[in-house]
Amino acid sequence: MIDLVVNFDTLHQLYRAYMPFIQPAGLFVATTESHFLGQELTIAYQLPGSTAKHQFEGVVVWINPLGASGGRPAGIGVKILTDPDTHKHHIENLLSRELASGDLTCTM
């Protein structure tokens, strides 16, 4: 069963959601639903320019509550547990130029 579905329409959205400091890989998922640290979820996502859906099992390791500082959106950071290297590879290939950017993200 899929708990959350995320569609990244642009590279900028994906950049803001990617969490490279979570090892081996993590994604921020904007949501106003209530979640807790350590909660296991199944996430489906679609990358910009693709019609393929990717799916992984993950665990909540970060929470941005409603009204988070800096105008950051409410949501959760999810550590990718199933096949993280493959997901990381797909994401980082798309973000190769953006990863060195100083733009704000949804988390830090």
Sine and cosine of phi, psi and omega as CSV:
sin_phi,cos_phi,sin_psi,cos_psi,sin_omega,cos_omega
0.00,0.00,0.74,-0.67,0.02,-1.00
-1.00,0.03,0.79,-0.61,-0.01,-1.00
-1.00,0.06,-0.64,0.77,-0.03,-1.00
-0.64,-0.77,0.58,-0.81,0.05,-1.00
-0.85,-0.52,0.75,-0.67,-0.02,-1.00
-0.79,-0.61,0.77,-0.64,0.10,-1.00
-0.92,-0.40,0.90,-0.44,0.07,-1.00
-1.00,-0.05,0.96,-0.28,-0.06,-1.00
-0.99,0.16,-0.46,0.89,-0.04,-1.00
-0.74,-0.67,0.34,-0.94,0.08,-1.00
-0.89,0.45,-0.56,0.83,0.01,-1.00
-0.89,0.45,-0.67,0.74,0.07,-1.00
-0.88,0.48,-0.70,0.72,0.01,-1.00
-0.90,0.43,-0.68,0.74,0.03,-1.00
-0.85,0.52,-0.72,0.70,-0.03,-1.00
-0.91,0.41,-0.41,0.91,-0.04,-1.00
-1.00,-0.09,-0.35,0.94,-0.06,-1.00
-0.95,0.31,0.68,-0.73,-0.05,-1.00
-0.86,-0.51,0.98,0.18,-0.08,-1.00
-0.92,0.38,-0.30,0.95,-0.01,-1.00
-0.99,0.17,-0.15,0.99,0.11,-0.99
-1.00,-0.01,0.83,-0.55,-0.04,-1.00
-0.97,-0.22,0.72,-0.69,0.09,1.00
-0.99,0.12,-0.36,0.93,0.00,-1.00
-0.28,-0.96,0.46,-0.89,0.02,-1.00
-0.41,-0.91,0.42,-0.91,0.04,-1.00
-0.73,-0.68,0.59,-0.81,0.12,-0.99
-1.00,-0.02,0.72,-0.70,0.02,-1.00
-0.86,-0.51,0.90,-0.43,0.03,-1.00
-0.94,0.34,0.81,-0.59,0.02,-1.00
-0.31,-0.95,0.54,-0.84,0.10,-0.99
-0.98,-0.22,0.01,1.00,0.07,-1.00
-0.93,0.37,0.47,-0.88,-0.01,-1.00
-0.99,0.14,0.78,-0.63,0.05,-1.00
-0.69,-0.73,0.25,-0.97,0.00,-1.00
-0.73,-0.68,0.45,-0.89,0.04,-1.00
-0.85,0.53,0.70,-0.71,0.00,-1.00
1.00,0.01,-0.13,0.99,0.01,-1.00
-0.93,0.37,0.72,-0.69,0.05,-1.00
-1.00,-0.05,0.70,-0.72,-0.05,-1.00
-0.68,-0.74,0.38,-0.93,0.20,-0.98
-0.95,-0.32,0.84,-0.55,-0.06,-1.00
-0.91,-0.42,0.72,-0.70,0.16,-0.99
-0.92,-0.40,0.66,-0.76,0.01,-1.00
-0.57,-0.82,0.40,-0.92,0.03,-1.00
-0.82,-0.57,0.76,-0.65,-0.02,-1.00
-1.00,0.07,0.41,-0.91,0.01,-1.00
-0.84,0.54,0.68,-0.74,0.06,-1.00
0.97,0.24,0.18,0.98,-0.04,-1.00
-0.79,-0.62,0.49,-0.87,0.10,-0.99
-0.97,-0.23,-0.11,0.99,-0.02,-1.00
-0.97,0.25,0.64,-0.77,0.11,-0.99
-0.99,-0.15,0.71,-0.70,0.07,-1.00
-0.94,-0.34,0.45,-0.89,-0.04,-1.00
-0.62,-0.79,0.58,-0.81,0.08,-1.00
-0.48,-0.87,0.38,-0.93,0.17,-0.99
-1.00,-0.04,0.66,-0.75,-0.01,-1.00
-0.54,-0.84,0.06,-1.00,0.01,-1.00
-0.74,-0.67,0.66,-0.75,-0.01,-1.00
-0.95,0.32,0.84,-0.54,0.00,-1.00
-0.83,-0.55,-0.02,1.00,-0.07,-1.00
-0.47,-0.88,0.64,-0.77,0.07,-1.00
-0.71,-0.70,0.82,-0.58,0.19,-0.98
-0.98,-0.21,0.94,-0.34,0.01,-1.00
-0.97,0.26,0.24,-0.97,0.14,-0.99
-0.82,0.57,0.69,-0.73,0.00,-1.00
0.98,0.21,0.40,0.92,0.01,-1.00
-0.86,0.51,0.49,-0.87,-0.01,-1.00
-0.88,0.47,0.41,-0.91,0.05,-1.00
0.95,0.30,0.21,0.98,0.00,-1.00
0.93,0.36,0.34,0.94,0.00,-1.00
-0.95,0.32,0.58,-0.81,-0.04,-1.00
-0.95,0.33,0.47,-0.88,0.10,-1.00
-0.92,0.40,0.62,-0.79,0.04,-1.00
0.26,-0.97,-0.20,-0.98,-0.09,-1.00
-0.74,-0.67,0.54,-0.84,0.17,-0.99
-0.99,-0.13,0.78,-0.63,-0.08,-1.00
-0.88,-0.48,0.84,-0.54,0.10,-1.00
-0.98,0.21,0.79,-0.61,-0.02,-1.00
-0.98,0.19,0.85,-0.53,-0.04,-1.00
-0.98,-0.19,-0.59,0.81,-0.05,-1.00
-1.00,-0.08,0.85,-0.52,0.04,-1.00
0.77,0.63,0.77,0.63,-0.09,-1.00
-0.88,0.47,-0.56,0.83,-0.03,-1.00
-0.90,0.43,-0.59,0.80,0.04,-1.00
-0.92,0.40,-0.72,0.69,0.01,-1.00
-0.89,0.45,-0.70,0.72,0.01,-1.00
-0.86,0.50,-0.69,0.72,0.00,-1.00
-0.87,0.50,-0.75,0.66,0.00,-1.00
-0.87,0.50,-0.71,0.70,-0.05,-1.00
-0.92,0.39,-0.76,0.66,-0.06,-1.00
-0.93,0.38,-0.51,0.86,0.10,-1.00
-0.88,0.47,-0.66,0.75,0.03,-1.00
-0.94,0.34,-0.56,0.83,-0.10,-1.00
-0.99,-0.13,0.25,0.97,-0.14,-0.99
-0.77,0.64,-0.63,0.77,0.00,-1.00
-0.99,0.14,-0.55,0.84,-0.10,-0.99
-0.98,0.21,-0.37,0.93,-0.12,-0.99
-0.88,0.48,-0.43,0.90,0.02,-1.00
-1.00,-0.01,0.06,1.00,-0.04,-1.00
-0.94,0.35,0.45,-0.89,0.08,-1.00
-0.99,-0.15,0.14,0.99,0.00,-1.00
-0.88,0.48,0.51,-0.86,0.04,-1.00
-0.92,0.39,0.52,-0.85,0.09,-1.00
-0.92,-0.40,-0.03,-1.00,0.00,-1.00
-0.98,0.22,-0.16,0.99,-0.09,-1.00
-0.88,-0.48,-0.84,0.54,-0.07,-1.00
-0.77,-0.64,0.00,0.00,0.00,0.00
